[in-house]
Amino acid sequence: MTDLIQINHLQKQYGNHEVLKDINLSVKDGEVVTIIGPSGSGKSTLLRCINLLEEPTGGELLFKGDNILAPGYNLPKYRAHVGMVFQQFNLFENHDVLNNCIVGQVKVLKRSREEAERIAIANLDKVGMKDFAHAKPSQLSGGQKQRVAIARAISMDPEVMLFDEPTSALDPEMVGEVLKIMRELTGTGLTMIIVTHEMAFAEEVSDRVIFMDQGVVAEEGAPEKIFQHPEQARTKEFLQRILEG
């Protein structure tokens, strides 16, 4: 597998507050990488820098070997390759479920309405939401909204999917249905970067786990290494606190 994303010496600062400090990380094509760590460690900021919702303060962000932060790089084209699922769903409340999954395809990918609708319905079917195609987001539960958000994202044919704690805003009984869809996605060969606090899920689906703390990658490795044999004291402390809490 070749590197799809390569991050070199990435930094993000807000005023005097340094949120990301010299992040170095690569993600291979088809790899499932989960990012864990305490609140405030920079996990979500890193995802938002990868899809350029936040502009990094320094460093390089390479996609297929090209530095997307370089002057003149075609950012809209890059963004079209990167899907994102947020904590708070971010659905268009004034559109029904089907249109939520169509509008980006038509506007960004320039697909015909007919083609976009066919793709949207197929992906809604995959996530168990086809029967709700004409419902408004306000009529859906949190778990249903998140499944629509996933269908919308994959309808854009992304090369990499970013998930920012997609279950954190859900009631406990809704968490399982969203994790089930994500688990199925990991079997499709799609490159995925997932920020999560669901440790059992991370251990099960990941090719590699990244532990972040205080704005740095404190430790990374195979799930078995991170969860069963962590080397860093702060990784051990975090896992002990989470797993016993």
Residue, then its C-alpha position, 0 to 999 in steps of 0.5 A: m500500500t502506498d501513502l495516500i496522506q503524508i503529514n510532515h511537521l504539522q502545527k496549528q496555533y490559535g494565538n499563543h495556544e499551540v494545539l498541534k505540535d510537530i505532527n508527523l503521520s502517514v496514512k496508506d491507501g486502504e488503511v483504517v487508522t483510529i485516533i484516540g486520546p484525552s479531550g483537548s489533545g488535538k484529535s479533532t483539530l488534526l482532522r479539521c486540518i486534514n480536510l482544511l476546515e482549519e488552516p495549519t500554521g506550519g508544516e506540509l500536508l501531502f495528498k498522493g505526494d503533492n503538498i496541498l498547502a503549496p500556493g496554487y494547489n487546487l483545493p476544491k479538487y482535493r476537498a472533493h476527494v475527502g469525505m467527513v462525518f461530524q459529531q453533530f451530523n451537519l445535515f441540511e435541515n431544509h432538505d429531505v434525506l434524499n436531497n441531502c445526499i444529492v446536492g453535493q454530487v450535483k454541485v461539486l461532482k457535476r453529476s446529473r440529477e438522475e445519476a446523483e439520485r441513483i447513487a444516493i438511493a443505493n447508499l441510503d439503502k446500504v445504511g438502512m435509510k432508503d425508506f426515509a428518503h423523503a423525511k426531513p432531518s427533524q423527523l429522524s433520531g440521532g442515529q438515523k441522522q448520522r447514518v444519513a450523514i455517512a450515506r451523504a459522504i460516501s455518495m461523493d466517492p471520497e478516497v478518504m473518509l474522516f470521522d470526528e467522534p461520530t457517536s459522541a452526540l448519540d444516545p447509548e442505544m443509537v451508538g451500535e447502529v452507527l458503529k455497525i455501518m462504519r464496521e461494514l465500511t472498513g471492509t470495502g477498502l476505503t481509507m478511513i481516519i476515525v477519531t473515537h472514544e469507542m475503544a473496543f471498536a477501535e481495537e476491532v477495526s483498526d489497522r493502526v491506532i494513534f494515541m494523541d496527547q497534548g498536541v503530539v502523537a505520543e504513541e502509535g502502532a497495531p491495535e494489539k500493541i496499543f491496547q495490550h502492550p502500550e509503551q508510553a506511561r501516558t498511553k497506559e494511564f489514559l487506557q486505564r482511566i477509560l477502560e476502568g471508568 
